[in-house]
Amino acid sequence: MRAYEADRQIALGSKQQRLLLALLLLADCQPVTIEQLIDRIWGEKPISSARPVLAQYASDLRSRLGTTPAGSPVLPTHEIGYLVVAEREQVDVHRFHDLVREARPLLHNNDARAVQMLRDGLRQWGGDGLRPGEPLSGLPGPGAANARTRLLEEHRAVVIECLEAELRLGRHTHLVPELQDLVETRPLDEEATRLLMLALHRVGRSSEALAACEELRRRLMNELGADLSLRVQELRERILHQDPGLEPGAASYTIDSSGENMRSAAEIGKDAVRLVAEAVKGGGMARTAGPAEATGAVQGGIPHAGDSWAELSWAGHSVELLEMIRVRFAGDAAAAGALAGVEADPVDAAAVAALERVLIVHLDRDRAFLESVERLVGQTSRTKAGSSSIVANTIKNASVYHAPVHFSGDFNIS
């Protein structure tokens, strides 16, 4: 509990005296009766001289706090008790409440603006606001204890609301470190762990998401004798089944400086998985064809004697694409499993769909990886067509962004 005049901290006296000021500020400029203050400062067994001591606290605070800009006392006398005259923006807890009150109606409708305001509100607690510290630190009495509990519950609710909105906005990569820190400070908070699980899954770290769930289950059982909530259990099952509904609603687009690349991670991922599946079906995983092999059979089964150089080049690009994805997935057991499913049965629609979902997460997470995959997808598609070609999605996305598409010579649209 601190007070400032400009940059100068005002000495507020004893703990009980600072508690009196805190209780009056929390009352939002409404009067608090003497009986209520005595109960909140000393509890069920107040000191015998509570009333005169309280009056002394108020008198001393009045002299320390001085007057408002209008010239009236900050702590005037009142017929039923005491009150503090302060504007809401002068008190951090009121700034927090006001920002939250204004932000909540915007949730789901304008999450970006709501998040900005909720983050501003949380910063009233100091730092980034996710670690609240202890409100009314060091102040004794039941009034401080009750206010402390209530404020911490309010803070936690706002943190969860804010992070949920940010996940809806697709900010999972940015949130993973914050959520890991939050779970470390609140290891039994199921909502915090649930959000961490979702963020980890979206950045392609599903195995870590499931490990966080198991750690929460172990702690709950050992410390509380309780099991996971239904919400956490449901999320765990959806992650295990690679539910596409867990991905953020809007795909992110990448546009290069020339304005030619306007494809989303979802579109690139879909095309990449299709080419990988075709390569596996054709048996082209063994190795990349080289120029010397253009007239003879190549191990792996795609090219044969008499095949065109375009077909051999397509096989080479497909193999390179497959190897790139395999390397990328090496540290992610869930992603590697999805790739293995397609390699085992490239015509299994469920396996192909699972690989597509996992790959899109990785593409959305890493711009460099996305650009590398897109390059190979483009090379493979053009070579496979056998002549100058343009992909239909390029036309579609160019029209969305009002970019010109030029045609010349012979071409194929695939």
C-alpha positions as CSV (number, residue, x, y, z in Angstrom):
1,M,0.0,0.0,0.0
2,R,1.8,3.1,-1.2
3,A,0.8,6.7,-2.1
4,Y,2.7,9.2,-4.3
5,E,2.6,12.9,-5.0
6,A,4.2,13.3,-8.4
7,D,7.3,11.1,-8.0
8,R,7.6,11.5,-4.3
9,Q,6.4,8.6,-2.1
10,I,4.3,9.7,0.8
11,A,5.0,8.1,4.2
12,L,1.7,6.6,5.4
13,G,2.5,5.5,8.9
14,S,1.9,2.1,10.6
15,K,0.6,-1.1,9.0
16,Q,-2.9,-0.5,10.5
17,Q,-2.9,3.0,9.3
18,R,-2.0,2.0,5.8
19,L,-4.7,-0.7,6.0
20,L,-7.3,1.9,6.9
21,L,-6.4,3.9,3.7
22,A,-6.5,0.7,1.6
23,L,-9.9,-0.3,2.9
24,L,-11.3,3.2,2.2
25,L,-9.8,3.2,-1.4
26,L,-11.3,-0.2,-2.1
27,A,-14.7,1.2,-1.1
28,D,-14.5,3.3,-4.2
29,C,-15.1,6.7,-2.6
30,Q,-18.1,5.4,-0.7
31,P,-18.2,5.9,3.1
32,V,-17.3,3.0,5.4
33,T,-18.8,2.9,8.8
34,I,-16.6,2.9,11.9
35,E,-18.0,-0.5,12.9
36,Q,-17.1,-2.0,9.5
37,L,-13.6,-0.6,9.7
38,I,-13.0,-1.9,13.2
39,D,-14.2,-5.4,12.1
40,R,-12.0,-5.4,9.0
41,I,-8.9,-4.1,10.9
42,W,-9.1,-6.1,14.1
43,G,-11.6,-8.8,13.5
44,E,-13.9,-10.4,16.0
45,K,-11.8,-9.3,19.0
46,P,-10.9,-5.7,18.5
47,I,-8.8,-3.7,21.0
48,S,-10.8,-1.9,23.7
49,S,-9.6,1.5,22.4
50,A,-10.5,0.7,18.8
51,R,-12.6,3.8,18.2
52,P,-10.1,6.5,19.4
53,V,-7.2,4.6,17.8
54,L,-9.1,4.6,14.5
55,A,-9.8,8.3,14.9
56,Q,-6.1,8.9,15.4
57,Y,-5.2,6.9,12.3
58,A,-7.7,9.0,10.3
59,S,-6.4,12.3,11.6
60,D,-2.8,11.4,10.9
61,L,-3.6,10.2,7.4
62,R,-5.5,13.4,6.8
63,S,-2.5,15.5,7.5
64,R,-0.2,13.2,5.4
65,L,-2.4,13.1,2.3
66,G,-3.3,16.8,2.3
67,T,-5.9,18.2,-0.1
68,T,-7.3,17.6,-3.5
69,P,-6.7,20.0,-6.4
70,A,-10.0,21.6,-5.5
71,G,-8.7,22.3,-2.0
72,S,-10.8,19.8,0.0
73,P,-9.3,17.2,2.3
74,V,-8.4,13.8,0.6
75,L,-9.7,12.2,3.8
76,P,-12.6,14.3,5.0
77,T,-14.7,13.6,8.1
78,H,-18.1,11.9,7.5
79,E,-21.1,11.6,9.7
80,I,-21.2,7.7,9.6
81,G,-17.5,6.9,9.2
82,Y,-14.7,7.7,6.8
83,L,-14.1,8.0,3.1
84,V,-11.3,8.9,0.7
85,V,-11.8,11.4,-2.1
86,A,-9.8,10.2,-5.2
87,E,-10.4,9.9,-8.9
88,R,-10.6,6.4,-10.2
89,E,-7.5,6.9,-12.5
90,Q,-5.5,7.7,-9.4
91,V,-5.9,4.2,-7.9
92,D,-4.3,1.2,-9.6
93,V,-7.1,-1.3,-8.6
94,H,-9.8,1.0,-10.1
95,R,-7.8,1.4,-13.3
96,F,-7.6,-2.4,-13.5
97,H,-11.3,-2.8,-12.9
98,D,-12.3,-0.1,-15.4
99,L,-10.1,-1.5,-18.2
100,V,-11.5,-5.0,-17.6
101,R,-15.1,-3.8,-17.5
102,E,-14.6,-2.0,-20.9
103,A,-12.8,-5.0,-22.5
104,R,-15.1,-7.8,-21.6
105,P,-18.0,-6.9,-24.0
106,L,-15.4,-6.9,-26.9
107,L,-14.3,-10.5,-26.3
108,H,-15.1,-12.7,-29.3
109,N,-16.3,-9.7,-31.3
110,N,-13.0,-7.7,-31.3
111,D,-10.5,-9.9,-29.6
112,A,-7.5,-7.8,-30.7
113,R,-8.8,-4.6,-29.0
114,A,-10.0,-6.6,-26.0
115,V,-6.6,-8.1,-25.5
116,Q,-4.9,-4.7,-25.7
117,M,-7.2,-3.4,-22.9
118,L,-6.9,-6.5,-20.8
119,R,-3.1,-6.4,-21.0
120,D,-3.2,-2.8,-20.0
121,G,-5.3,-3.7,-17.1
122,L,-3.0,-6.5,-16.0
123,R,0.0,-4.1,-16.2
124,Q,-1.6,-2.1,-13.4
125,W,-0.3,-5.0,-11.2
126,G,3.3,-4.3,-12.3
127,G,5.5,-5.8,-14.9
128,D,3.7,-7.8,-17.6
129,G,0.9,-8.4,-15.1
130,L,0.8,-12.2,-15.4
131,R,2.7,-12.6,-12.1
132,P,0.5,-10.6,-9.7
133,G,2.6,-10.7,-6.5
134,E,0.7,-10.2,-3.3
135,P,-1.9,-7.4,-3.1
136,L,-1.8,-5.3,0.1
137,S,1.4,-7.1,0.9
138,G,2.3,-7.0,4.6
139,L,-1.0,-5.6,5.8
140,P,-2.7,-7.5,8.6
141,G,-6.3,-8.1,9.5
142,P,-9.3,-9.9,8.0
143,G,-10.1,-7.0,5.7
144,A,-6.8,-7.3,4.0
145,A,-7.0,-11.1,3.8
146,N,-10.4,-11.0,2.2
147,A,-9.4,-8.2,-0.2
148,R,-6.3,-10.1,-1.1
149,T,-8.2,-13.3,-1.9
150,R,-10.8,-11.5,-4.0
151,L,-8.2,-9.5,-6.0
152,L,-6.1,-12.5,-6.8
153,E,-9.2,-14.4,-8.0
154,E,-10.1,-11.4,-10.2
155,H,-6.6,-11.2,-11.5
156,R,-6.5,-14.9,-12.4
157,A,-9.9,-14.7,-14.2
158,V,-8.6,-11.8,-16.4
159,V,-5.4,-13.6,-17.2
160,I,-7.3,-16.6,-18.4
161,E,-9.7,-14.5,-20.4
162,C,-6.9,-12.6,-22.0
163,L,-4.8,-15.6,-22.9
164,E,-7.8,-17.4,-24.4
165,A,-8.5,-14.4,-26.6
166,E,-4.9,-14.3,-27.7
167,L,-5.1,-18.0,-28.7
168,R,-8.2,-17.2,-30.7
169,L,-6.1,-14.6,-32.5
170,G,-3.5,-17.3,-33.4
171,R,-0.7,-16.0,-31.1
172,H,0.2,-19.4,-29.9
173,T,3.9,-19.2,-30.7
174,H,4.3,-16.0,-28.7
175,L,2.3,-17.3,-25.8
176,V,4.1,-20.6,-25.2
177,P,6.9,-19.1,-23.0
178,E,4.4,-17.0,-21.0
179,L,2.1,-20.0,-20.4
180,Q,5.0,-22.2,-19.4
181,D,6.0,-19.5,-16.8
182,L,2.4,-19.2,-15.7
183,V,2.0,-23.0,-15.2
184,E,5.3,-23.0,-13.3
185,T,3.9,-20.5,-10.8
186,R,0.5,-22.1,-10.7
187,P,1.1,-25.9,-11.1
188,L,-2.4,-26.9,-9.9
189,D,-4.2,-24.4,-12.1
190,E,-6.0,-26.6,-14.7
191,E,-7.1,-23.7,-16.9
192,A,-3.5,-22.5,-17.2
193,T,-2.3,-26.0,-18.1
194,R,-5.2,-26.4,-20.6
195,L,-4.2,-23.2,-22.4
196,L,-0.5,-24.3,-22.4
197,M,-1.5,-27.6,-23.9
198,L,-3.5,-25.9,-26.7
199,A,-0.6,-23.5,-27.5
200,L,2.0,-26.3,-27.5
201,H,-0.2,-28.4,-29.8
202,R,-0.7,-25.5,-32.2
203,V,3.1,-25.0,-32.6
204,G,3.6,-28.6,-33.4
205,R,4.7,-29.8,-29.9
206,S,1.8,-32.2,-29.2
207,S,4.0,-34.6,-27.3
208,E,4.9,-31.8,-24.8
209,A,1.3,-30.8,-24.5
210,L,0.4,-34.3,-23.5
211,A,3.4,-34.4,-21.1
212,A,2.1,-31.2,-19.4
213,C,-1.3,-32.9,-19.0
214,E,0.2,-35.9,-17.4
215,E,2.3,-33.7,-15.0
216,L,-0.9,-31.9,-14.0
217,R,-2.7,-35.2,-13.4
218,R,0.1,-36.4,-11.2
219,R,0.2,-33.3,-9.1
220,L,-3.6,-33.2,-8.7
221,M,-3.7,-36.8,-7.6
222,N,-0.7,-36.5,-5.2
223,E,-1.5,-33.2,-3.6
224,L,-5.3,-33.0,-3.8
225,G,-6.5,-36.6,-4.5
226,A,-8.4,-35.3,-7.5
227,D,-8.5,-36.1,-11.2
228,L,-8.4,-33.9,-14.2
229,S,-11.3,-31.7,-15.0
230,L,-13.6,-32.7,-17.9
231,R,-12.3,-29.8,-20.0
232,V,-8.7,-30.8,-19.7
233,Q,-9.6,-34.5,-20.4
234,E,-11.5,-33.5,-23.5
235,L,-8.6,-31.4,-24.8
236,R,-6.2,-34.3,-24.2
237,E,-8.4,-36.6,-26.3
238,R,-8.7,-34.0,-29.1
239,I,-4.9,-33.6,-29.2
240,L,-4.4,-37.4,-29.3
241,H,-6.7,-37.5,-32.3
242,Q,-5.2,-34.4,-33.9
243,D,-8.6,-32.7,-34.1
244,P,-8.4,-30.0,-36.8
245,G,-10.9,-27.9,-34.7
246,L,-8.1,-27.1,-32.4
247,E,-6.3,-25.0,-35.0
248,P,-6.9,-21.2,-35.0
249,G,-9.7,-20.0,-37.3
250,A,-7.8,-17.8,-39.7
251,A,-4.8,-18.9,-41.8
252,S,-1.8,-16.6,-41.9
253,Y,-0.7,-15.3,-45.3
254,T,2.8,-14.6,-46.5
255,I,3.4,-12.1,-49.3
256,D,6.9,-11.6,-50.8
257,S,8.2,-8.3,-52.0
258,S,7.3,-9.0,-55.6
259,G,3.7,-9.6,-54.7
260,E,3.7,-13.0,-56.4
261,N,3.5,-15.2,-53.3
262,M,0.1,-14.9,-51.7
263,R,-0.5,-18.4,-50.5
264,S,-1.5,-19.4,-47.0
265,A,0.2,-21.9,-44.8
266,A,-2.9,-24.1,-45.1
267,E,-2.8,-24.1,-48.9
268,I,0.9,-24.8,-49.1
269,G,0.6,-27.6,-46.5
270,K,-2.3,-29.2,-48.4
271,D,-0.3,-29.2,-51.7
272,A,2.9,-30.4,-50.0
273,V,1.1,-33.4,-48.4
274,R,-0.5,-34.3,-51.7
275,L,2.9,-34.3,-53.4
276,V,4.4,-36.4,-50.6
277,A,1.6,-38.9,-50.8
278,E,2.0,-39.1,-54.6
279,A,5.8,-39.6,-54.1
280,V,5.2,-42.4,-51.6
281,K,2.6,-44.1,-53.8
282,G,5.1,-44.0,-56.7
283,G,7.9,-45.4,-54.6
284,G,10.0,-42.3,-55.0
285,M,11.4,-42.1,-51.5
286,A,14.6,-43.9,-52.1
287,R,16.8,-41.2,-53.6
288,T,16.8,-38.2,-55.9
289,A,17.2,-38.8,-59.6
290,G,20.3,-37.1,-61.2
291,P,21.0,-36.2,-64.9
292,A,23.0,-39.4,-65.5
293,E,19.9,-41.5,-64.6
294,A,17.6,-39.8,-67.1
295,T,17.7,-42.8,-69.5
296,G,17.7,-45.7,-67.1
297,A,15.6,-47.1,-64.2
298,V,16.0,-45.4,-60.8
299,Q,15.7,-47.2,-57.5
300,G,12.5,-46.4,-55.8
301,G,10.1,-47.0,-58.7
302,I,9.0,-43.6,-60.0
303,P,11.2,-43.1,-63.1
304,H,11.8,-45.8,-65.6
305,A,13.7,-46.1,-68.9
306,G,12.2,-43.7,-71.4
307,D,10.8,-41.4,-68.7
308,S,11.2,-37.7,-69.5
309,W,13.6,-35.4,-67.6
310,A,10.6,-33.5,-66.3
311,E,9.3,-36.6,-64.6
312,L,12.8,-37.3,-63.1
313,S,13.0,-33.8,-61.9
314,W,9.6,-34.0,-60.3
315,A,10.6,-37.2,-58.5
316,G,13.7,-35.4,-57.2
317,H,11.8,-32.4,-55.9
318,S,9.2,-34.7,-54.3
319,V,11.9,-36.7,-52.5
320,E,13.6,-33.5,-51.4
321,L,10.3,-32.2,-50.0
322,L,9.7,-35.5,-48.2
323,E,13.2,-35.4,-46.7
324,M,12.8,-31.8,-45.6
325,I,9.5,-32.6,-43.8
326,R,11.0,-35.7,-42.2
327,V,13.9,-33.7,-40.8
328,R,11.6,-31.1,-39.5
329,F,9.4,-33.6,-37.7
330,A,12.4,-35.5,-36.1
331,G,11.9,-33.9,-32.7
332,D,8.2,-34.2,-32.6
333,A,6.9,-37.7,-31.9
334,A,3.3,-36.8,-32.8
335,A,4.3,-35.2,-36.1
336,A,6.7,-38.0,-37.0
337,G,3.9,-40.4,-36.3
338,A,1.6,-38.6,-38.7
339,L,4.2,-38.7,-41.4
340,A,4.8,-42.4,-40.8
341,G,1.1,-43.0,-41.3
342,V,1.2,-41.6,-44.8
343,E,4.4,-43.4,-45.6
344,A,2.7,-46.7,-44.5
345,D,-0.5,-46.1,-46.5
346,P,-0.4,-43.0,-48.8
347,V,-4.0,-43.6,-49.9
348,D,-5.4,-43.5,-46.4
349,A,-7.5,-40.3,-46.3
350,A,-7.4,-40.1,-42.5
351,A,-3.6,-40.4,-42.4
352,V,-3.2,-37.8,-45.2
353,A,-5.5,-35.4,-43.3
354,A,-3.6,-35.9,-40.1
355,L,-0.3,-35.2,-41.7
356,E,-1.8,-32.1,-43.4
357,R,-2.9,-30.7,-40.0
358,V,0.4,-31.3,-38.4
359,L,2.4,-29.8,-41.3
360,I,0.3,-26.7,-41.4
361,V,1.0,-26.1,-37.8
362,H,4.8,-26.3,-38.5
363,L,4.4,-24.1,-41.5
364,D,2.5,-21.5,-39.6
365,R,5.1,-21.5,-36.9
366,D,8.2,-21.0,-38.9
367,R,8.4,-18.5,-41.8
368,A,11.7,-19.9,-43.1
369,F,10.3,-23.5,-43.2
370,L,7.2,-22.3,-44.9
371,E,9.2,-20.5,-47.7
372,S,11.4,-23.6,-48.2
373,V,8.4,-25.9,-48.5
374,E,6.6,-23.5,-50.8
375,R,9.7,-23.3,-53.1
376,L,9.7,-27.1,-53.4
377,V,6.0,-27.3,-53.9
378,G,6.2,-24.7,-56.7
379,Q,9.1,-26.4,-58.4
380,T,7.5,-29.8,-58.2
381,S,4.2,-28.6,-59.5
382,R,5.7,-26.7,-62.4
383,T,8.0,-29.7,-63.4
384,K,5.2,-32.2,-63.1
385,A,3.1,-30.1,-65.5
386,G,5.8,-30.5,-68.1
387,S,5.5,-26.9,-69.4
388,S,5.0,-23.4,-68.0
389,S,2.3,-23.7,-65.5
390,I,0.3,-21.7,-63.0
391,V,-1.5,-23.1,-60.0
392,A,-5.2,-22.2,-59.6
393,N,-4.7,-21.1,-56.0
394,T,-2.3,-18.5,-57.3
395,I,-5.0,-17.0,-59.4
396,K,-7.5,-17.2,-56.5
397,N,-5.2,-15.5,-54.0
398,A,-4.1,-12.9,-56.5
399,S,-7.7,-11.9,-57.1
400,V,-8.3,-11.6,-53.4
401,Y,-5.4,-9.2,-53.1
402,H,-6.1,-7.5,-56.4
403,A,-2.7,-8.4,-57.8
404,P,-2.1,-8.8,-61.5
405,V,-1.6,-12.3,-63.0
406,H,0.2,-12.2,-66.4
407,F,0.1,-15.0,-69.0
408,S,2.4,-15.6,-72.0
409,G,3.1,-18.5,-74.2
410,D,1.7,-22.0,-73.6
411,F,0.8,-23.0,-70.1
412,N,-1.2,-25.4,-68.1
413,I,-3.6,-24.6,-65.2
414,S,-3.7,-27.4,-62.6
